[in-house]
Structure formats: structure tokens, C-alpha cells
Amino acid sequence: MSEALWETSALIEAMNARPVGDLPESISGISIDTRTLGTGEAFFAIKGERFDGHDFLTAATKAGAALHVVAEHKLPALGSVQSPLLVVDNVLQALSRLGEAARARSSAKIIAVTGSVGKTTTKDALRHGLSALGRVHASAASFNNHWGVPLSLARMPADSRFAIFEIGMNHAGEIRPLVKLVRPHLAIITLIAPAHLGHFRDLDEIAAAKAEIFEGLVTDGTAILNADDPYCGPLATMARKAGVTAIATFGEANGADFGLTRFEPEAEGAAIEAVIGGEAVRLHLTSSGRHMAQNILAVLGAAKLAGADIQAVAAALSSWHAVKGRGARSRLPMPGGGSIELIDDSYNANPASMRAALAVLKAAAVGQGGRRIAVLGDMLELGEHAPAQHADLAGPIAEAGVDRVFLAGTEMKALDDVLEGRVDREWHDSVGELLASLLKTIRAGDVVVVKASKSIGFTVLVEKMLTTYPPRTSTGATPETDKTASAGAAR
């Protein structure tokens, strides 16, 4: 029998719910998606942008839901639902109240992560490293918004030793209510960069929005900032204004509390040496790229402040792999012999992460007769800055020594125009056209990086490459499936 996550009586009290029917004594989990719901879990019928969970109660019952959490005003339209119910005023608000109760009952060391790039990677590396020391709970996939954070909190087992929550935003004011639910002991800001720039006037406004994370820190909590980020100083000032007295830094800048002392790229990853709060640490990363080393400094620093054994965390991180869509590397055999290396960074993109991906391509070892190939799609949510930000990638492409560029999307036409005469390139209106041309072009020895904003559809391109040339081995293709429908949707 599955371990109980919540006693039903505790659910009723936390959510101020009205019980209907023959309720179980406990539930084993919480789900908002019937496609991944497990037997014995509670199904929360959240209304999202595309779906209303109340339309999927029958499917939830068939999937093994122990009970349904539904809205009072939806009852007349539900008909004769036979499954036990917890009736609440608003399902999402009830989930938030449950998340608040989960936080209140927990004695875990809580870490919150935000930033323009590297949030999910840092969270996943923290989960992996800290798992060597006890039970760790962390947000699934990128559950970092108004429903993802409460859901992640509500799923936190009472006996977790550590818990890590990713908190994202597209607009100012979105982090504030979420971090006040999480109430972290440690708050990491990975980097300020022009992501979602279409919703802000400038980077100053983005930094101010990210700084909302300081408002939820517990008393005597610590802000962890990137010493190499030009916004480190302004963020520290904002942290102090929010009442934060403890501030720690990570990076390569002089005086960083968690500093990188050696970074050596290798054929499969990189060797890293660092000083973490005065303690020397060595580890091997399976993921290359200096930006990955930056993320690991934040991870080690947070682990140190959380009271973890840093050497044990570093040893665990040596077996950590970037997840699918976020730098996972696969070796794909070619029909005539030899292979190509595929770097899957297709989950999302902004100017900073695009440059980081190109730097990884530059450092990659090309096989005999091989080439560096960049497959790039639109970076979204840049607003009026989009043409310039896309065109500005010409410099990093040249610096990375890219031999051939494949582009797709209307925004990437600006880059296509400036690359004329500078590198072999082709622009396609659709991902399908690009894929057909790419498959005809690649050959043994090539290294291919794939990068675009998620909705461009490059994940389909990657999957097609993986099925066309099934990898013999993978150097980091650890899948992490998003267990909900699209962001904001419930099924």
C-alpha cells in the first residue's frame, strides 16, 4: 500500500472543505492531470486556460482517484457523481491553503530558486545532490507558476529533510504571493537576463520583479546571489530593503563566498574545483559549459548553508545529468558508420541561454570530418527588442566556430539576414521543413545543438532525430515529463 501523504481529516481542515460521500482515511498523492494520476490520489479539478478539471471527473475515477476536490458552484452541473468529494469555494485557492498547511507542518530546510536562466537546472541539481543526505522534495518539471508552486508545496511529504521550489514569473508581482507561501530559508537568484523582456521596460524592471523572492524569506533567511551578474549589487540592496541581513554570493568574482577556482572542459563534461565557504571541493560534471559550473556553485553554496555535507553533495553531483530539453547529450549512430552528438536544449530559450548553448557547442569535441551545427528557433516574449536580440546572436555564432546554422521562426529571420555571407545557413518557415533539410545534411562527426523557446516545437524535432537514429548510449538524456497539461491547464 502506498504511503499516506495526507490524512483526509487534515485535508478537510486545511482547505475548509465540505465532505460528501464515503471518504478514504488518507490519500497517497495529489494530481491535477488524469493522464498521470495514480491510484489512491486526490484529484483537484482546477480550471485552467484550456481545460476545466471538472470535465474530467469520470476519467479521474477510472484512473483510481480516491476522492475529488471540486468547487461548490460546479456541483449542480456534475450530475450524479458517485466518487467521494471534498467541496470547496475555489479549487485553486483550496490547493494554495493546502500548500500553506504543508509548509507549516514541515521541518525541512526550504530552498527557493528563481532567475532569468538556470532555475530548473539548479533545482534539479540541488535535488540530486541533497538526495545523498536524506529525503528531498522538489518541484516537478517547471511547476513554478500560480498553480505549480501550490501543487508542489501540497505534495511535500511531512518528513522531507530538504525541499526545493522553483519560482518563475512573466510579469511583476507574480513571485511575491508564491514565495510567501513557500517561506524559504534560502533564496537563490541565478542570473538576471533579458527573458520575458517584452513584458518589461528593461533589465532593471526584471531584476526588481525577481527581487520579490526576498520578501518571503524566513527571519534570518539568506539570499544567494550571482557575484558575476552585474545586478548582484542592486539585488543585494533590494534584499536589504526587504529586511534580509544575510547575503551570500557565488561565482568567479573576487570575494565570492562560493567561488570557482578551476574549470577544465573534458571530452565528457568538465572538471571543477571550488571553495565553498572556505571548504575546497572537487567534482566532475557530466554536463559541459561554464554556465553549468555557475549553477553548481549556487547548488553547493545552498547545500552548505542548509547544513549539508558538501563533500557528499559534490560526490553525488558527479552522477547528475542535465535533463531532457535542458542540455541532455546523446550519441546517435549514423547508418554508414560513426555517430553524431546531439545536444538537446530545446525546452526554452532567451538571449542569455542561447549564448550559453552556443558556448557549449564551441567546447564540444567534433569528430573526424564533422561540423558544429546550430539549430535555432525563435526566442519569444522579447517584444520590441526581438529583432535586435535575435540579430545579436551573430557574434556568439561566429565566436563558437559554428559551421552551419539552421533557423526556424519569424523572429529568426532577423538573424538569417545578418548571417548572409558570414556562415552557411538556411531559414525555414516551419519546423517540419527545417527537420527534413537537417536530416539530409547531418553526417558522422557532427555535433548538433538544438535551441528554441518551447512553443516553437523543437522538442518534436529532437524526438524525430532520436527515433530516426536511436542512441546507443546517452550522456545525460534523463527524461522529466511534465505531469500536467499545458501551463495553466488541468485535465
C-alpha positions in Angstrom: 0.0 0.0 0.0 1.2 3.5 -0.9 2.5 5.8 1.8 -0.1 8.3 3.0 0.7 11.9 2.0 -2.3 13.4 3.8 -4.9 12.2 6.2 -8.3 13.1 4.8 -9.3 14.9 8.1 -6.2 17.1 7.6 -7.3 17.9 4.1 -10.7 18.9 5.3 -9.3 21.2 8.0 -6.6 22.8 5.8 -8.9 23.5 2.9 -12.1 24.3 4.9 -13.7 21.6 2.7 -17.2 20.1 3.0 -17.0 16.2 2.8 -19.5 14.4 0.6 -19.7 10.6 0.3 -17.7 7.7 1.8 -14.2 9.3 2.1 -11.0 7.3 2.5 -8.9 7.8 5.6 -6.0 9.2 3.6 -4.6 9.9 0.1 -1.3 8.8 -1.3 -0.8 11.9 -3.6 -2.2 14.9 -5.4 -2.9 15.2 -9.1 -4.4 17.8 -11.4 -4.0 15.6 -14.5 -5.9 12.4 -15.2 -3.2 11.2 -17.6 -0.7 10.7 -14.8 -3.0 10.3 -11.8 -2.1 7.3 -9.5 -4.4 5.0 -7.6 -5.3 6.5 -4.2 -4.5 10.1 -5.1 -6.8 13.1 -4.7 -7.8 14.7 -8.0 -8.0 18.5 -7.8 -10.4 19.8 -10.5 -8.6 23.0 -11.3 -9.9 25.2 -14.1 -7.0 26.2 -16.3 -6.7 28.3 -19.5 -7.5 25.3 -21.8 -9.3 22.8 -19.6 -11.6 22.6 -16.6 -10.8 19.7 -14.3 -14.5 19.3 -13.5 -14.9 17.9 -17.0 -12.6 15.0 -16.2 -14.0 13.6 -13.0 -15.1 10.4 -14.7 -11.7 9.9 -16.1 -10.1 10.6 -12.7 -12.4 7.9 -11.1 -11.4 5.4 -13.7 -7.7 6.2 -13.1 -8.1 5.3 -9.5 -8.7 8.7 -7.7 -9.5 8.2 -4.0 -11.5 11.4 -4.0 -12.2 14.6 -6.0 -11.8 18.2 -4.8 -14.4 20.3 -6.6 -15.9 23.8 -6.5 -19.2 24.4 -4.8 -20.6 26.3 -7.7 -19.9 23.4 -10.1 -22.0 20.8 -8.1 -25.3 21.4 -10.0 -23.6 20.6 -13.3 -21.8 17.5 -12.1 -24.9 15.3 -12.0 -24.7 12.0 -10.1 -21.0 11.8 -9.3 -20.6 8.6 -7.2 -17.0 9.2 -6.1 -16.3 10.8 -2.7 -15.9 14.6 -2.8 -14.3 17.4 -0.9 -16.3 20.5 -1.9 -14.5 23.9 -1.6 -15.2 27.5 -2.5 -12.4 27.6 -5.2 -10.2 24.6 -6.1 -7.0 26.6 -6.8 -7.4 28.6 -3.6 -8.0 25.4 -1.7 -4.9 23.9 -3.1 -3.0 27.0 -2.0 -4.3 26.7 1.5 -3.2 23.0 1.5 0.2 24.1 0.3 0.3 26.6 3.2 -0.6 23.8 5.6 2.2 21.6 4.1 4.7 24.3 4.7 3.5 24.8 8.3 3.9 21.1 9.2 7.3 20.7 7.6 10.7 20.9 9.4 12.6 20.7 6.1 15.2 23.2 5.1 13.4 25.1 2.3 15.2 26.5 -0.8 13.6 28.7 -3.4 15.1 29.3 -6.8 14.4 32.0 -9.4 16.3 33.8 -12.1 16.1 34.5 -15.8 18.0 31.3 -16.7 19.1 28.2 -14.9 16.2 27.9 -12.5 15.2 24.3 -13.4 18.7 23.1 -13.8 19.7 24.5 -10.4 16.7 23.0 -8.8 17.3 19.6 -10.3 21.0 19.6 -9.4 20.0 20.5 -5.8 17.6 17.7 -5.7 20.1 15.2 -6.9 23.0 16.4 -4.7 21.0 16.6 -1.5 19.4 13.2 -2.1 22.6 11.7 -0.8 21.8 13.0 2.7 18.1 12.3 3.2 14.6 12.7 1.7 14.3 15.6 -0.7 11.2 17.0 -2.2 11.3 19.3 -5.2 9.1 20.9 -7.8 8.4 18.6 -10.7 9.4 19.7 -14.2 8.9 23.5 -14.3 6.0 23.8 -11.8 6.9 27.4 -11.0 3.7 29.4 -11.5 0.4 30.2 -9.7 -0.7 26.6 -9.7 2.6 24.8 -9.9 4.0 26.2 -6.7 0.9 25.5 -4.5 0.8 22.0 -6.1 4.4 21.3 -5.3 4.0 22.5 -1.8 0.9 20.4 -1.2 2.8 17.3 -2.4 5.6 17.8 0.1 5.9 14.8 2.4 5.9 15.7 6.1 9.2 14.0 6.7 11.2 15.7 4.0 14.7 16.8 5.1 15.1 19.3 2.2 12.7 20.9 -0.2 13.4 22.9 -3.3 10.9 25.1 -5.1 11.3 26.8 -8.4 9.5 30.1 -8.7 9.0 31.8 -12.1 7.3 34.9 -13.5 6.3 36.6 -16.7 5.2 39.8 -15.0 5.9 41.9 -12.0 4.0 40.9 -8.8 3.8 37.2 -9.7 6.7 35.9 -7.4 5.5 37.8 -4.3 2.5 35.7 -3.4 4.2 32.4 -4.3 7.3 33.0 -2.2 5.1 34.0 0.8 3.6 30.5 0.5 7.0 28.8 0.3 8.7 30.9 3.0 12.2 29.6 2.2 15.2 29.6 4.4 17.4 30.2 1.3 16.5 32.2 -1.8 18.7 31.8 -5.0 18.6 34.2 -7.9 20.7 32.6 -10.7 21.1 35.4 -13.1 19.2 38.5 -14.4 18.9 38.4 -18.2 16.6 39.6 -21.0 14.0 36.8 -20.6 10.3 38.0 -20.9 11.7 41.4 -21.9 8.5 42.0 -23.9 6.7 42.4 -20.5 9.2 44.8 -19.0 10.8 48.1 -20.0 14.3 47.0 -19.2 16.5 44.7 -17.1 16.1 46.9 -14.1 12.4 46.0 -14.0 13.2 42.3 -14.4 15.6 42.5 -11.5 13.0 44.2 -9.3 10.5 41.5 -10.2 12.9 38.7 -9.3 13.8 40.5 -6.1 10.3 39.9 -4.8 11.7 36.5 -3.7 13.4 38.2 -0.8 10.0 39.2 0.7 9.2 35.6 1.5 12.4 34.6 3.3 12.0 33.5 6.8 13.6 35.6 9.6 17.4 35.1 9.4 17.0 33.6 5.9 19.8 34.0 3.4 19.8 35.5 -0.2 22.2 33.8 -2.5 23.3 35.9 -5.5 25.5 35.6 -8.6 28.7 37.6 -7.9 29.4 37.7 -11.7 26.0 39.2 -12.5 26.1 43.0 -13.0 22.9 43.1 -11.0 24.4 41.4 -7.9 24.9 44.8 -6.2 21.4 46.2 -6.9 19.9 42.8 -5.9 21.8 42.9 -2.6 20.5 46.4 -2.0 16.9 45.3 -2.7 17.4 42.3 -0.4 18.5 44.6 2.5 15.5 46.8 1.8 13.3 43.7 2.2 14.8 43.1 5.6 17.3 40.4 4.6 20.5 40.6 6.7 22.4 37.5 5.4 23.6 37.7 1.8 26.0 35.1 0.2 27.4 35.1 -3.4 28.6 32.6 -5.9 30.8 32.9 -9.0 34.3 33.7 -10.2 34.5 37.3 -9.0 36.9 38.1 -6.2 35.3 37.8 -2.8 32.6 35.4 -3.8 31.6 33.2 -0.9 31.2 30.2 -3.1 34.0 30.6 -5.7 35.1 28.7 -8.8 38.9 28.1 -8.7 39.2 25.7 -11.7 37.1 24.8 -14.7 38.5 22.3 -17.1 36.4 21.2 -20.1 36.7 17.5 -20.8 35.5 15.1 -23.6 32.5 14.2 -21.5 31.7 17.1 -19.2 34.1 19.2 -17.1 36.3 19.1 -14.0 35.5 21.7 -11.4 37.3 22.9 -8.3 35.7 25.4 -6.0 35.9 26.9 -2.5 32.6 26.7 -0.7 32.5 28.8 2.4 36.2 28.1 3.0 36.0 24.4 2.1 37.7 23.1 -1.0 35.6 20.9 -3.3 36.4 18.9 -6.4 33.9 17.2 -8.7 33.4 16.1 -12.3 30.3 17.3 -14.1 28.8 15.2 -16.9 27.4 18.4 -18.4 29.8 20.8 -20.0 29.5 24.6 -20.2 30.7 27.3 -17.9 27.1 28.2 -17.2 26.6 24.8 -15.7 29.5 25.4 -13.4 27.8 28.6 -12.2 24.7 26.7 -11.4 26.7 24.1 -9.5 28.3 26.8 -7.4 24.9 28.0 -6.4 23.9 24.4 -5.6 27.0 23.8 -3.4 26.6 27.1 -1.7 23.0 26.5 -0.8 23.8 23.0 0.4 26.5 24.4 2.6 24.1 26.9 4.1 21.5 24.2 4.5 23.8 22.3 6.8 24.6 19.5 4.3 27.9 17.6 4.0 29.4 19.4 1.0 31.7 16.5 0.0 28.8 14.1 -0.1 26.8 16.5 -2.2 29.7 17.0 -4.6 30.2 13.3 -4.9 26.5 12.9 -5.8 26.6 15.7 -8.3 29.3 13.8 -10.3 26.5 11.4 -11.4 24.0 14.2 -12.2 22.9 14.7 -15.8 21.1 17.6 -17.5 17.5 16.7 -18.1 15.8 16.2 -21.4 15.5 19.6 -23.2 18.0 21.3 -21.0 21.3 20.2 -22.3 20.9 16.4 -22.4 23.5 14.9 -24.7 23.0 11.8 -26.9 25.3 9.9 -29.2 23.3 9.0 -32.4 24.7 6.3 -34.7 24.8 7.1 -38.4 23.7 4.5 -41.0 27.1 4.5 -42.7 29.1 4.2 -39.5 30.2 6.7 -36.9 27.9 8.9 -35.0 26.8 12.5 -34.2 26.4 14.1 -30.9 23.0 15.8 -30.2 22.8 18.4 -27.5 19.1 18.8 -26.7 18.5 22.3 -25.2 15.0 22.6 -26.8 12.9 23.3 -23.7 13.2 27.1 -23.7 15.4 30.0 -24.9 16.3 33.6 -24.2 19.3 35.6 -25.3 21.4 34.5 -22.3 20.6 30.8 -22.5 21.1 30.9 -26.3 24.6 32.3 -25.8 25.3 29.6 -23.2 24.2 26.9 -25.6 26.5 28.2 -28.3 29.4 28.2 -25.8 28.7 24.6 -25.1 28.7 23.9 -28.9 32.1 25.7 -29.1 33.6 23.5 -26.4 32.2 20.2 -27.9 34.7 17.8 -29.5 33.9 17.4 -33.2 34.6 14.0 -34.8 36.7 13.5 -37.9 35.1 15.3 -40.8 32.4 16.7 -38.5 31.0 20.1 -38.1 29.4 22.3 -35.4 25.8 22.8 -36.4 23.4 25.1 -34.6 19.6 24.5 -35.0 18.0 27.7 -33.6 14.3 28.8 -33.2 12.6 31.9 -32.1 13.2 33.4 -28.6 9.7 34.5 -27.5 8.4 37.2 -25.2 11.0 39.8 -26.2 8.5 42.3 -27.6 10.0 45.2 -29.5 13.5 44.0 -28.6 13.1 40.8 -30.5 14.7 41.8 -33.9 17.8 43.2 -32.2 18.2 40.4 -29.7 17.9 37.7 -32.5 20.4 39.6 -34.8 22.8 39.9 -31.9 23.3 36.2 -31.9 25.6 36.5 -35.0 28.5 37.4 -32.8 28.2 34.3 -30.5 27.7 32.1 -33.5 31.0 33.3 -35.1 32.8 33.0 -31.7 31.6 29.4 -31.3 33.0 28.5 -34.7 29.7 27.2 -36.0 30.0 25.7 -39.5 26.3 25.6 -40.3 23.1 27.2 -39.0 19.5 26.1 -39.4 16.9 28.6 -38.4 13.1 28.5 -38.0 10.5 31.0 -37.0 9.6 34.5 -38.0 11.8 36.2 -35.3 14.8 34.2 -36.5 14.6 35.9 -39.9 16.4 38.9 -38.4 19.4 36.6 -37.6 19.2 35.0 -41.0 19.5 38.4 -42.6 22.7 39.4 -40.7 24.3 36.0 -41.2 24.2 36.3 -45.0 27.7 35.8 -46.4 29.2 35.0 -42.9 28.3 31.4 -42.4 26.4 28.6 -44.2 22.8 29.0 -43.1 19.3 28.3 -44.1 16.0 29.7 -42.7 12.7 27.8 -42.8 9.2 28.9 -42.1 8.3 25.7 -40.4 10.0 23.1 -38.1 9.0 20.3 -40.5 10.9 21.9 -43.4 13.9 22.5 -41.2 13.9 18.9 -40.0 13.7 17.5 -43.4 16.7 19.5 -44.5 18.7 18.8 -41.3 18.3 15.0 -41.7 19.6 15.2 -45.2 22.6 17.3 -44.0 24.0 15.7 -40.9 26.8 13.3 -41.1 29.1 11.3 -38.8 31.3 13.5 -36.7 28.9 16.4 -36.4 27.8 18.0 -33.1 24.3 19.4 -33.3 22.8 21.8 -30.7 19.0 22.4 -30.8 17.7 25.5 -29.0 14.4 27.5 -29.1 11.5 28.7 -27.0 9.3 25.7 -26.0 6.3 26.6 -28.1 8.3 26.7 -31.3 8.1 22.9 -31.3 11.8 21.9 -31.4 11.1 19.1 -28.9 9.3 17.3 -31.8 12.4 17.8 -33.9 14.6 16.3 -31.2 12.3 13.3 -30.8 12.3 12.7 -34.5 16.1 12.7 -34.5 16.2 10.2 -31.6 13.7 7.9 -33.2 15.4 8.1 -36.6 18.8 7.4 -35.1 18.2 5.6 -31.8 21.1 6.4 -29.5 23.4 3.5 -28.3 24.2 5.4 -25.1 23.2 8.7 -23.7 25.3 11.2 -21.8 22.5 12.9 -20.0 19.1 12.2 -21.5 17.3 11.9 -18.2 13.7 12.5 -19.0 11.5 14.6 -16.8 7.9 14.5 -18.0 5.7 17.4 -17.3 2.8 15.8 -15.4 0.2 18.3 -16.3 -1.4 19.6 -19.4 0.0 22.9 -20.8 0.8 25.6 -18.3 -2.4 26.8 -16.6 -4.4 23.8 -17.7 -5.9 21.0 -15.7 -7.0 17.6 -17.1 
